Amino acid sequence: MTRPPHNPLLDGKAAPPLLVVLSGPSGVGKDSVLNRMRDLNFPFHFVVTATNRTIRPGEIDGFDYHFVTTERFETMIESHELLEWALVYGQYKGIPKFEVRQAMATGRDVMLRINVDGAATVRQIAPEAVFIFLAPSSTDELRQRLSVRRTENTNEIEARLAVAATELKQVEHFDYVVINREGHLDEAVNQIRAIIAAEKQRVFPRMVSL
Amino acid sequence: MTRPPHNPLLDGKAAPPLLVVLSGPSGVGKDSVLNRMRDLNFPFHFVVTATNRTIRPGEIDGFDYHFVTTERFETMIESHELLEWALVYGQYKGIPKFEVRQAMATGRDVMLRINVDGAATVRQIAPEAVFIFLAPSSTDELRQRLSVRRTENTNEIEARLAVAATELKQVEHFDYVVINREGHLDEAVNQIRAIIAAEKQRVFPRMVSL
């Protein structure tokens, strides 16, 4: 996906790096898509989110999340070290600014995985980012996925589905919509790949500054 | 590239067909790119341009061009049967409207290959089309290509290069720029494929009406 700058308007200068925001309702499979892109060595800097929640079996600190204490997270909020943060279901999640800035400063594209509210915050700060909305192919599929995860009880699942219904309406604020259809993960991944490749060919590249 | 409509905003309706305009300076290789896409069975209706020029060895009437008499071409102009037409180097070239309308009415994406002036005309009629500018990687490469073609003499080649320099400046009116680098035809084709795929994922699809 990286290639020499060819756009005649760029005068031989490299195209600016992209900031790609991957969002969508809880349970839609943002993590699965992201992990698949990592496995396929997508040439992105994948920003690692900070959280105060408990590490789950199989998760790796600094890879899946930066797992920090509640106290440390609140210090990060107070000292404006986060691009965006939220308290979701009693858990803090936030994006350390330094990671995004560092990566973009070295010309690398950056991929953020955030919830729909977080995307709205980033849109205010960086409207020139590429906003991709990951959607389920149906509510049933979303319920199924939340149930399989088994870390939530039934009430929590229904609460999340209600939130998801609201979040789905936010699609109109995004640039692209990609469906993560059960059993077709690579279809979603390939669509995201095409979106990134197309954005690289824009005559007027998006200029993101944070 | 075709798939069921998934965009939540489309309410189960199929996304409208795309009108894709492939343009660029004379000699940049629009025909090579187009023929390669045809060979690869890109799911497009490739509009066949009408012309009054003499058929070249190896060309097929109704496939490479609709070869018509000068008299017939001028009748098509007078009766507004052409979406766009031009008199280029003493030869008429134009796009029959019925082909574009017919294809789009049946939901098929349409690909037009036209020169830079023609693209400007189509932009006025159909601003929601996808405008792709095919560019050479250098002027030398363009000169080389025009020379190899051997159907033009040296003066004609220099005249075309002068025109090409002007045409290159028109890139700023296009959505995307794709470089047709010598020996890397499939790179250009793949970038066009990605652009089309990405356009299919837009939250608000382009609505073209002619």
Interface residues (C-beta under 8 A of the other chain):
Chain A: R3 H6 N7 P8 L9 F133 A135 S137 L168 V171 E172 F174 D175 Y176 V177 V178 I179 R181 E187 N190 Q191 R193 A194 I195 A197 A198 E199 Q201 R202 V203 F204
Chain B: R3 H6 N7 P8 L9 F133 A135 S137 L168 V171 E172 F174 D175 Y176 V177 V178 I179 R181 E187 N190 Q191 R193 A194 I195 A197 A198 E199 Q201 R202 V203 F204
